[in-house]
Amino acid sequence: MTKWADYLISEVSYDHENLIDIAIRHQDTAHGIAVGKPVDRLTIASDIKNGLFYLTIYSGKNSWKKGHQIRSFSILGNPYLRIDGNKVAFDYLGDIPEHLIIKSELPQESEIKSESTVEPLSSPRGSLPKESTEELPQELDLAPESTVEQTEEATPEQLLQLNDLQQQIDELENMLVNQNLQELKSDKNTSEEATPEQLLQLNDLQQQIDELENILAIQLNTSDEPTPKQLSRVKELEKEIEKLEAIDIEHEIIQTLQKQNKKLEDIEHKLHNPRKNKKISFESHASDVYCVKCKTKRTIKNPEESIMKNGRPAIRGICPVCNSKVFRIVKMKK
């Protein structure tokens, strides 16, 4: 039996935050799929991080069916488990059966240690170091402390970079606040410093604008009525347009007449040429006749012209080989 993965998940239960509470994990061995044991989500996440391969499985009538690969990713330091590519803060292992499992079913820390020491699993990337196999259960049980330790392990260079970035952000915020204050002050000063003379100038400008608008409105109303010059110009343009249209029509008529003349010439040429071709073919092939007895074409001996009852011309004669009578219908007379 081919091995599907290091571990297989057949059942799962979720909490109120849609995170995996407990999952039933089976070990995929060379002899088959082992009996499932309950594990928590942090165990699965740490195994995947260490290079182990997880799959979901479905129970059939007499066998297991292969499901999807489980992937782990983190958001703000918290691990999540999903079978799709959506990176959201929820766990999702597909439509495998959900089963309510009592937390007491979880293996104790001593059992996990004994299993890890007796049967250590080999990852696809090679065997894990001894330190990782020994410290794995403690990291799973003390997940919050592990996050604290990870944050405390930041290097001095990273801390300096964070401080520099924080200072730059504070400077930018102060600059924005100062600019907003200056704009507000300038608006207040301009609104408070308006003198009576400025108000009078504004009134004069408003009156001038109103007068100009009235003049424009009057001009627009008067411009709607055309002047005699404009009317005469329009008539001249109409006459020129009519002339151009007449010229275009005459040109089209001439072109159509020329095309018709060409067609007539072609028809006349076709009518005259076929007669010549027929005479030539008659003269050239008048002596060739098919002999029924010889079953080949022969030259007519003593050819004689004759006319059939329906008025069509024909040639009668004798075959020069077998002396049998031959007969041929022709299209035209000589």
C-alpha positions as CSV (number, residue, x, y, z in Angstrom):
1,M,0.0,0.0,0.0
2,T,1.4,3.4,-1.0
3,K,1.8,5.9,1.8
4,W,-0.4,9.0,1.4
5,A,1.1,11.2,4.2
6,D,2.7,11.1,7.6
7,Y,-0.6,11.7,9.4
8,L,-4.3,11.6,8.3
9,I,-7.2,13.5,9.9
10,S,-10.6,11.8,9.7
11,E,-12.8,13.8,12.2
12,V,-12.6,17.3,13.7
13,S,-14.5,19.5,16.1
14,Y,-14.6,23.4,16.1
15,D,-15.1,25.9,18.9
16,H,-17.2,29.0,18.9
17,E,-14.5,31.0,17.1
18,N,-14.4,28.4,14.3
19,L,-11.0,27.1,15.4
20,I,-10.2,23.4,15.6
21,D,-10.7,22.2,19.2
22,I,-9.7,18.5,18.7
23,A,-9.0,16.4,15.6
24,I,-8.8,12.6,15.2
25,R,-5.3,11.9,13.8
26,H,-4.3,8.6,12.2
27,Q,-0.7,7.5,11.5
28,D,-0.1,6.3,7.9
29,T,2.2,3.3,8.1
30,A,3.5,0.7,5.7
31,H,1.0,-1.8,7.1
32,G,-2.0,0.6,6.8
33,I,-3.8,3.4,8.6
34,A,-3.5,3.1,12.4
35,V,-6.3,3.8,14.9
36,G,-7.0,7.5,15.3
37,K,-6.1,9.5,18.4
38,P,-7.2,13.0,19.4
39,V,-4.8,15.9,19.1
40,D,-5.1,19.7,19.2
41,R,-4.6,22.2,16.5
42,L,-1.2,23.4,17.8
43,T,0.2,19.9,17.4
44,I,-0.8,19.7,13.8
45,A,0.5,23.2,13.1
46,S,3.9,22.5,14.6
47,D,4.2,19.2,12.8
48,I,3.5,20.9,9.5
49,K,6.0,23.6,10.3
50,N,8.6,20.9,11.0
51,G,8.0,19.3,7.6
52,L,5.4,16.6,8.2
53,F,2.7,16.0,5.7
54,Y,-1.0,16.0,6.7
55,L,-4.1,14.9,4.7
56,T,-7.8,14.6,5.3
57,I,-9.5,11.2,4.8
58,Y,-13.1,10.1,4.4
59,S,-14.4,6.7,5.7
60,G,-16.0,4.5,3.0
61,K,-17.7,1.2,3.3
62,N,-14.6,-0.9,3.7
63,S,-11.8,1.5,3.1
64,W,-10.6,5.1,3.4
65,K,-10.8,7.7,0.7
66,K,-8.1,10.3,0.1
67,G,-9.0,13.9,0.8
68,H,-7.0,17.2,0.6
69,Q,-3.7,18.4,1.9
70,I,-3.7,20.5,5.1
71,R,-1.6,23.6,5.0
72,S,-0.6,25.9,7.9
73,F,-0.1,29.6,7.9
74,S,0.1,32.4,10.5
75,I,-1.6,35.7,10.9
76,L,-0.1,38.0,13.6
77,G,1.8,35.1,15.1
78,N,-1.3,32.8,15.4
79,P,-1.2,29.6,13.3
80,Y,-4.3,28.5,11.2
81,L,-5.1,25.3,9.4
82,R,-6.9,25.1,6.0
83,I,-7.2,23.0,2.9
84,D,-7.8,25.9,0.5
85,G,-5.7,28.9,-0.4
86,N,-7.8,31.5,1.6
87,K,-5.7,33.2,4.3
88,V,-8.4,34.1,6.8
89,A,-8.4,33.8,10.6
90,F,-10.4,30.6,10.7
91,D,-9.7,26.9,10.5
92,Y,-11.3,24.8,7.7
93,L,-10.7,21.2,6.9
94,G,-13.5,20.7,4.4
95,D,-16.5,18.5,4.8
96,I,-15.0,15.8,7.0
97,P,-17.3,14.6,9.8
98,E,-17.5,16.9,12.8
99,H,-17.6,15.0,16.1
100,L,-17.9,16.2,19.7
101,I,-14.9,14.9,21.5
102,I,-14.3,15.2,25.2
103,K,-11.0,17.0,26.1
104,S,-10.1,14.3,28.5
105,E,-9.5,12.0,25.5
106,L,-6.4,14.1,24.6
107,P,-3.1,12.2,25.4
108,Q,-1.2,13.3,28.4
109,E,2.2,14.9,28.1
110,S,3.9,11.7,29.4
111,E,2.2,9.6,26.7
112,I,3.3,12.0,24.0
113,K,6.9,11.9,25.2
114,S,6.9,8.1,25.3
115,E,5.5,7.9,21.8
116,S,8.0,10.3,20.5
117,T,10.9,8.4,22.0
118,V,9.7,5.0,20.9
119,E,8.5,5.7,17.4
120,P,10.0,9.0,16.1
121,L,8.6,9.9,12.7
122,S,10.9,10.7,9.8
123,S,10.0,13.9,8.0
124,P,10.3,14.1,4.2
125,R,13.2,16.4,4.6
126,G,15.1,14.0,6.8
127,S,15.1,13.0,10.5
128,L,14.4,15.8,13.0
129,P,17.1,16.7,15.5
130,K,16.8,15.3,19.0
131,E,16.3,18.7,20.6
132,S,13.2,19.3,18.4
133,T,11.7,15.9,19.2
134,E,12.2,16.3,22.9
135,E,10.9,19.9,23.2
136,L,7.9,19.5,20.9
137,P,5.2,18.5,23.5
138,Q,6.2,21.3,25.8
139,E,6.0,23.9,23.0
140,L,2.5,22.6,22.1
141,D,1.2,22.7,25.7
142,L,2.6,26.1,26.3
143,A,1.6,27.8,23.1
144,P,1.2,31.4,24.6
145,E,4.6,31.3,26.2
146,S,6.2,30.2,22.9
147,T,4.8,33.4,21.2
148,V,6.3,35.5,24.0
149,E,9.7,33.8,23.6
150,Q,9.5,34.3,19.8
151,T,9.0,38.1,20.3
152,E,11.8,38.2,22.9
153,E,14.2,36.6,20.4
154,A,14.3,39.7,18.1
155,T,17.8,40.7,17.3
156,P,19.2,44.2,18.2
157,E,19.3,45.2,14.6
158,Q,15.6,44.5,14.2
159,L,14.9,46.5,17.3
160,L,16.9,49.5,16.0
161,Q,15.0,49.3,12.7
162,L,11.7,49.3,14.5
163,N,12.7,52.3,16.6
164,D,13.8,54.2,13.4
165,L,10.5,53.5,11.7
166,Q,8.5,54.6,14.8
167,Q,10.4,57.8,14.9
168,Q,9.8,58.5,11.2
169,I,6.1,57.8,11.7
170,D,5.9,60.2,14.7
171,E,7.7,62.9,12.6
172,L,5.3,62.6,9.7
173,E,2.3,62.8,12.0
174,N,3.7,65.9,13.7
175,M,4.3,67.5,10.2
176,L,0.7,66.8,9.2
177,V,-0.7,68.2,12.4
178,N,1.4,71.4,12.0
179,Q,0.3,71.9,8.4
180,N,-3.4,71.5,9.3
181,L,-3.0,74.1,12.1
182,Q,-1.3,76.6,9.8
183,E,-4.1,76.2,7.2
184,L,-6.8,76.8,9.8
185,K,-5.0,79.9,11.1
186,S,-4.5,81.3,7.6
187,D,-8.3,80.7,6.8
188,K,-9.2,82.6,10.1
189,N,-6.9,85.5,9.3
190,T,-8.2,85.9,5.8
191,S,-11.8,85.8,7.0
192,E,-11.3,88.2,9.8
193,E,-9.1,90.8,7.9
194,A,-11.8,91.7,5.2
195,T,-12.1,95.5,5.3
196,P,-15.1,97.7,4.1
197,E,-13.1,98.8,1.1
198,Q,-12.7,95.2,0.0
199,L,-16.4,94.6,0.4
200,L,-17.2,97.6,-1.8
201,Q,-14.8,96.3,-4.5
202,L,-16.5,92.9,-4.4
203,N,-19.9,94.6,-4.8
204,D,-18.6,96.6,-7.8
205,L,-17.2,93.5,-9.4
206,Q,-20.5,91.6,-8.9
207,Q,-22.4,94.5,-10.6
208,Q,-20.0,94.5,-13.6
209,I,-20.4,90.7,-13.9
210,D,-24.2,91.1,-13.9
211,E,-24.1,93.8,-16.6
212,L,-21.9,91.7,-18.9
213,E,-24.2,88.7,-18.5
214,N,-27.2,90.9,-19.5
215,I,-25.4,92.2,-22.6
216,L,-24.5,88.7,-23.6
217,A,-28.1,87.5,-23.2
218,I,-29.3,90.4,-25.4
219,Q,-26.8,89.6,-28.1
220,L,-27.7,86.0,-28.1
221,N,-31.4,86.8,-28.5
222,T,-30.8,89.2,-31.4
223,S,-28.3,86.9,-33.1
224,D,-31.1,84.3,-33.5
225,E,-32.6,86.4,-36.3
226,P,-30.5,86.1,-39.5
227,T,-29.5,89.3,-41.4
228,P,-30.1,89.8,-45.2
229,K,-26.4,89.2,-45.9
230,Q,-26.5,85.9,-44.1
231,L,-29.6,84.9,-46.1
232,S,-28.0,85.8,-49.4
233,R,-24.9,83.9,-48.5
234,V,-27.0,80.8,-47.6
235,K,-28.8,81.0,-51.0
236,E,-25.5,81.1,-52.8
237,L,-24.2,78.1,-50.9
238,E,-27.3,76.2,-51.7
239,K,-26.9,76.9,-55.5
240,E,-23.3,75.8,-55.4
241,I,-24.3,72.6,-53.6
242,E,-27.0,71.9,-56.3
243,K,-24.4,72.4,-59.0
244,L,-22.0,70.0,-57.4
245,E,-24.8,67.5,-56.9
246,A,-25.8,67.8,-60.6
247,I,-22.1,67.3,-61.7
248,D,-21.9,64.2,-59.5
249,I,-25.1,62.8,-61.0
250,E,-23.9,63.4,-64.6
251,H,-20.6,61.8,-63.8
252,E,-22.4,58.7,-62.4
253,I,-24.6,58.6,-65.5
254,I,-21.6,58.7,-67.8
255,Q,-19.9,55.9,-65.9
256,T,-22.9,53.7,-66.0
257,L,-23.3,54.4,-69.8
258,Q,-19.6,53.5,-70.4
259,K,-20.1,50.2,-68.4
260,Q,-23.2,49.4,-70.5
261,N,-21.3,50.1,-73.8
262,K,-18.5,47.7,-72.7
263,K,-21.0,45.0,-71.9
264,L,-22.7,45.4,-75.3
265,E,-19.3,45.3,-77.1
266,D,-18.5,42.1,-75.2
267,I,-21.8,40.5,-76.2
268,E,-21.3,41.4,-79.8
269,H,-17.8,40.0,-79.8
270,K,-19.1,36.7,-78.3
271,L,-21.8,36.5,-80.9
272,H,-19.4,36.9,-83.8
273,N,-16.5,34.7,-82.6
274,P,-18.4,31.5,-81.9
275,R,-19.5,31.3,-85.6
276,K,-15.9,31.4,-86.8
277,N,-14.9,28.8,-84.2
278,K,-17.7,26.5,-85.3
279,K,-16.7,26.7,-89.0
280,I,-13.1,26.1,-88.1
281,S,-14.0,23.0,-86.0
282,F,-16.2,21.7,-88.7
283,E,-13.6,22.1,-91.4
284,S,-10.9,20.6,-89.2
285,H,-12.8,17.6,-88.0
286,A,-15.2,17.0,-90.9
287,S,-13.3,14.0,-92.1
288,D,-13.1,12.2,-88.7
289,V,-15.9,9.7,-88.2
290,Y,-16.3,6.9,-85.6
291,C,-16.7,3.4,-87.3
292,V,-18.9,1.1,-85.3
293,K,-17.4,-2.0,-86.8
294,C,-13.8,-1.0,-86.4
295,K,-14.5,0.7,-83.1
296,T,-12.2,3.6,-83.9
297,K,-12.2,6.9,-85.7
298,R,-11.6,6.7,-89.4
299,T,-11.4,9.3,-92.2
300,I,-14.5,9.3,-94.4
301,K,-14.2,7.9,-97.8
302,N,-16.4,9.7,-100.4
303,P,-18.0,12.1,-97.9
304,E,-21.4,13.5,-98.9
305,E,-23.4,16.2,-97.2
306,S,-27.0,15.4,-96.2
307,I,-29.8,16.9,-94.2
308,M,-31.7,15.0,-91.6
309,K,-35.5,15.1,-91.2
310,N,-35.2,17.5,-88.3
311,G,-33.2,19.9,-90.5
312,R,-29.7,19.3,-89.0
313,P,-26.7,18.8,-91.3
314,A,-24.9,15.5,-91.5
315,I,-22.1,13.7,-93.5
316,R,-22.4,10.2,-95.0
317,G,-19.6,8.1,-96.3
318,I,-17.7,4.8,-96.3
319,C,-15.0,3.5,-93.9
320,P,-11.8,3.1,-95.9
321,V,-10.9,-0.1,-93.9
322,C,-14.0,-2.2,-93.6
323,N,-16.1,-0.5,-96.3
324,S,-19.0,-0.2,-94.0
325,K,-21.3,2.9,-94.0
326,V,-20.4,5.7,-91.6
327,F,-22.5,8.6,-90.5
328,R,-21.8,11.8,-88.6
329,I,-24.0,14.7,-87.4
330,V,-22.4,18.1,-87.7
331,K,-23.3,21.4,-86.1
332,M,-23.0,23.7,-89.1
333,K,-22.8,23.5,-92.9
334,K,-19.6,24.4,-94.7
